[in-house]
Amino acid sequence: MLPVKVKRVFLAQHRIDFRKGADGLVGEAYGLGANPYDGDCVMFVKGDQTQLRAIIGDAIGVYVVMRRFEGGRVRILQEFSERPTGKPITTGELSLLLEGARFTVHKRARAWKEKTPGPKPATTDFS
């Protein structure tokens, strides 16, 4: 895909003007507290939900990735807010968005952690 290491992914929850170029999207990303030049990816959804734009970058520059859904809409259950807000999403959810899949996260599962081995039970020798 892109030669950029993604650190965090944000989904913008407000309407933006999709006529903005890379500089305007970087400004929107900074308004959400994200830094595209440091590996943060910000995903924007067009108001009529027929288009997605993502911005991500590295120390050299930024990439603007656009996905248009021909004959359909992205299936996202999102209400647009009046103020610029965003929520963090996982890279798996980002992949689902780009594929056009429908998903709703009601409660996230906790990350798996390996159990630390406790003391071994005492063995008895019956010989």
Legacy VTK file of the C-alpha trace (Angstrom):
# vtk DataFile Version 3.0
C-alpha trace
ASCII
DATASET POLYDATA
POINTS 127 float
0.000 0.000 0.000
1.634 3.264 1.083
5.189 3.373 2.414
4.014 5.020 5.652
3.766 3.567 9.127
0.320 4.340 10.574
0.393 5.175 14.274
-3.198 6.278 14.936
-6.347 6.442 12.817
-9.081 9.046 13.319
-12.527 9.237 11.777
-13.655 12.853 11.410
-17.245 13.247 12.570
-17.960 16.659 11.092
-18.695 17.857 7.581
-15.835 19.307 5.574
-15.645 20.958 2.201
-14.351 18.265 -0.145
-12.964 20.936 -2.463
-10.121 21.391 0.016
-6.770 20.200 -1.102
-3.988 18.574 0.873
-3.219 21.749 2.852
-6.848 22.205 3.894
-7.107 18.573 4.993
-3.877 18.882 6.994
-5.411 21.906 8.726
-8.547 19.879 9.525
-6.364 17.062 10.866
-4.464 19.449 13.140
-7.819 20.764 14.372
-8.649 17.227 15.527
-5.362 16.885 17.391
-3.788 14.611 14.790
-0.406 15.101 13.153
-0.336 13.583 9.649
3.412 14.173 9.347
3.945 11.919 12.376
1.983 8.913 11.064
-1.567 9.829 12.072
-4.201 8.943 9.471
-7.414 10.968 9.360
-10.440 9.688 7.424
-13.074 12.147 6.198
-16.558 11.145 4.988
-18.345 13.319 2.442
-21.732 14.700 3.529
-23.713 12.534 1.101
-21.556 9.526 2.074
-20.473 8.739 -1.479
-16.809 9.499 -0.924
-14.020 8.957 1.600
-10.758 10.842 1.855
-7.832 9.935 4.030
-4.743 11.963 4.720
-1.513 10.500 6.025
2.076 11.531 5.708
5.659 11.211 6.763
8.531 13.636 7.211
8.730 14.221 3.440
5.087 14.987 2.606
1.472 13.862 2.745
-0.695 11.438 0.802
-4.340 12.141 0.070
-6.231 8.929 -0.643
-9.724 9.176 -2.135
-12.325 6.438 -2.541
-15.551 7.129 -4.460
-18.397 4.631 -4.236
-19.925 4.399 -7.684
-23.660 3.743 -7.534
-23.785 3.526 -3.768
-22.827 4.988 -0.447
-20.459 4.101 2.311
-22.377 2.204 4.965
-21.482 4.075 8.099
-23.841 4.846 10.931
-22.642 8.310 11.773
-24.322 11.573 12.600
-22.311 14.591 11.565
-21.556 17.019 14.388
-21.490 20.787 14.160
-18.071 21.154 15.791
-14.881 19.584 14.446
-14.614 16.281 16.274
-13.071 12.940 15.554
-12.898 9.538 17.131
-10.100 7.003 17.033
-10.744 3.830 15.054
-8.632 0.737 14.501
-6.815 -0.125 11.292
-9.269 -3.012 10.856
-12.188 -0.577 10.942
-10.304 1.615 8.457
-9.990 -1.368 6.106
-13.714 -2.091 6.440
-14.527 1.534 5.616
-12.336 1.510 2.528
-13.937 -1.750 1.363
-17.421 -0.294 1.824
-18.442 -2.810 4.482
-20.998 -1.945 7.142
-19.948 -2.063 10.758
-21.025 -0.683 14.091
-18.895 -0.937 17.196
-21.083 -1.073 20.275
-18.401 -2.222 22.684
-14.768 -2.918 21.929
-13.220 -6.133 23.128
-10.290 -5.786 25.461
-6.889 -6.504 23.994
-5.627 -10.006 24.628
-2.867 -10.306 27.191
-0.924 -13.438 27.939
-1.471 -14.658 31.466
1.601 -14.591 33.613
2.444 -18.038 34.883
1.703 -18.403 38.579
3.378 -20.717 41.043
3.246 -24.377 40.078
1.077 -26.594 42.263
2.936 -28.815 44.643
3.290 -32.366 43.423
3.060 -35.315 45.733
5.044 -38.457 45.189
2.973 -41.576 45.904
5.670 -44.124 45.138
LINES 1 128
127 0 1 2 3 4 5 6 7 8 9 10 11 12 13 14 15 16 17 18 19 20 21 22 23 24 25 26 27 28 29 30 31 32 33 34 35 36 37 38 39 40 41 42 43 44 45 46 47 48 49 50 51 52 53 54 55 56 57 58 59 60 61 62 63 64 65 66 67 68 69 70 71 72 73 74 75 76 77 78 79 80 81 82 83 84 85 86 87 88 89 90 91 92 93 94 95 96 97 98 99 100 101 102 103 104 105 106 107 108 109 110 111 112 113 114 115 116 117 118 119 120 121 122 123 124 125 126
